[in-house]
Amino acid sequence: MIGNMSTISRLALLQCLVVVIGVLTTCGLLKLNAYDPDSEIRWNPVAVAIRNYGFLLLLVPAVWAAASFALERSAVHRWSPSWTLVSGLMVISLLVSLLWWTTSTPYLHQKVPLSTRDSQ
């Protein structure tokens, strides 16, 4: 079955897998760090957005696949299968980078001013 798949569908499937795994790990790390929106911890707003709306990232592979398919089939543009491969791998690397950052940084560190620290 996988032998009959095109490059576009393989890369889109891999992009979807990256999104699902990344969103689940971001949600898991926030849960492990006892995420509470009312706490005084300065949570990473991107990680919280991915926790709440990460399913929308599945639109990225769909849009990429549709655009790549249209560009490859169009005679007007000079889009080759090698450009499809490169652009698909770039989308994967951008998604991995974003989701790695949100997973590894569930909250942001905030320095306490000296005057506040001395008064405690």
C-alpha positions as semicolon CSV with decimal commas, in nm:
position;residue;x (nm);y (nm);z (nm)
1;M;0,000;0,000;0,000
2;I;0,274;0,248;0,089
3;G;0,453;0,167;-0,237
4;N;0,160;0,315;-0,431
5;M;0,152;0,642;-0,234
6;S;0,281;0,960;-0,392
7;T;0,549;1,177;-0,237
8;I;0,287;1,438;-0,148
9;S;0,070;1,194;0,045
10;R;0,369;1,040;0,227
11;L;0,496;1,380;0,338
12;A;0,147;1,499;0,436
13;L;0,100;1,184;0,643
14;L;0,435;1,242;0,815
15;Q;0,341;1,607;0,880
16;C;0,013;1,494;1,039
17;L;0,202;1,246;1,256
18;V;0,439;1,522;1,372
19;V;0,144;1,747;1,459
20;V;-0,043;1,478;1,654
21;I;0,263;1,366;1,850
22;G;0,373;1,726;1,915
23;V;0,033;1,841;2,037
24;L;-0,005;1,537;2,263
25;T;0,341;1,585;2,416
26;T;0,279;1,956;2,469
27;C;-0,051;1,877;2,643
28;G;0,118;1,605;2,848
29;L;0,401;1,830;2,963
30;L;0,161;2,104;3,063
31;K;-0,038;1,848;3,262
32;L;0,281;1,715;3,427
33;N;0,369;2,071;3,528
34;A;0,022;2,111;3,684
35;Y;-0,107;2,366;3,435
36;D;-0,358;2,599;3,595
37;P;-0,457;2,917;3,409
38;D;-0,527;3,093;3,740
39;S;-0,186;3,023;3,895
40;E;0,088;3,283;3,921
41;I;0,318;3,084;3,693
42;R;0,392;3,258;3,364
43;W;0,289;2,983;3,120
44;N;0,424;2,984;2,766
45;P;0,133;3,137;2,569
46;V;0,222;2,940;2,253
47;A;0,220;2,611;2,447
48;V;-0,117;2,700;2,598
49;A;-0,253;2,792;2,253
50;I;-0,131;2,459;2,114
51;R;-0,290;2,284;2,411
52;N;-0,623;2,453;2,339
53;Y;-0,621;2,480;1,958
54;G;-0,347;2,243;1,840
55;F;-0,587;2,048;1,623
56;L;-0,588;2,348;1,387
57;L;-0,225;2,269;1,302
58;L;-0,362;1,975;1,100
59;L;-0,464;2,236;0,843
60;V;-0,094;2,292;0,761
61;P;-0,043;1,949;0,597
62;A;-0,377;1,977;0,415
63;V;-0,293;2,320;0,272
64;W;0,061;2,211;0,184
65;A;-0,064;1,897;0,009
66;A;-0,327;2,086;-0,190
67;A;-0,078;2,355;-0,291
68;S;0,189;2,102;-0,388
69;F;-0,059;1,898;-0,588
70;A;-0,183;2,206;-0,774
71;L;0,170;2,333;-0,841
72;E;0,295;1,997;-0,968
73;R;-0,001;1,953;-1,203
74;S;0,009;2,309;-1,337
75;A;0,193;2,357;-1,664
76;V;0,236;2,728;-1,598
77;H;0,458;2,689;-1,293
78;R;0,792;2,513;-1,298
79;W;0,733;2,315;-0,982
80;S;0,905;1,979;-0,985
81;P;0,872;1,679;-0,754
82;S;1,207;1,771;-0,603
83;W;1,061;2,110;-0,496
84;T;0,771;1,920;-0,342
85;L;1,012;1,704;-0,143
86;V;1,217;2,003;-0,026
87;S;0,912;2,210;0,071
88;G;0,755;1,914;0,252
89;L;1,070;1,852;0,453
90;M;1,089;2,223;0,536
91;V;0,731;2,218;0,666
92;I;0,816;1,913;0,876
93;S;1,124;2,081;1,022
94;L;0,926;2,397;1,105
95;L;0,653;2,194;1,276
96;V;0,908;1,989;1,470
97;S;1,090;2,306;1,579
98;L;0,772;2,476;1,697
99;L;0,638;2,172;1,879
100;W;0,976;2,087;2,031
101;W;0,997;2,440;2,173
102;T;0,647;2,427;2,321
103;T;0,716;2,084;2,470
104;S;1,047;2,183;2,623
105;T;0,926;2,525;2,747
106;P;0,584;2,487;2,911
107;Y;0,640;2,798;3,121
108;L;0,856;3,106;3,088
109;H;1,106;3,205;3,353
110;Q;1,065;3,549;3,494
111;K;1,338;3,729;3,683
112;V;1,235;3,881;4,011
113;P;1,359;4,239;4,059
114;L;1,610;4,288;4,339
115;S;1,389;4,531;4,527
116;T;1,110;4,275;4,546
117;R;1,345;3,996;4,646
118;D;1,504;4,205;4,925
119;S;1,170;4,299;5,080
120;Q;1,070;3,935;5,129
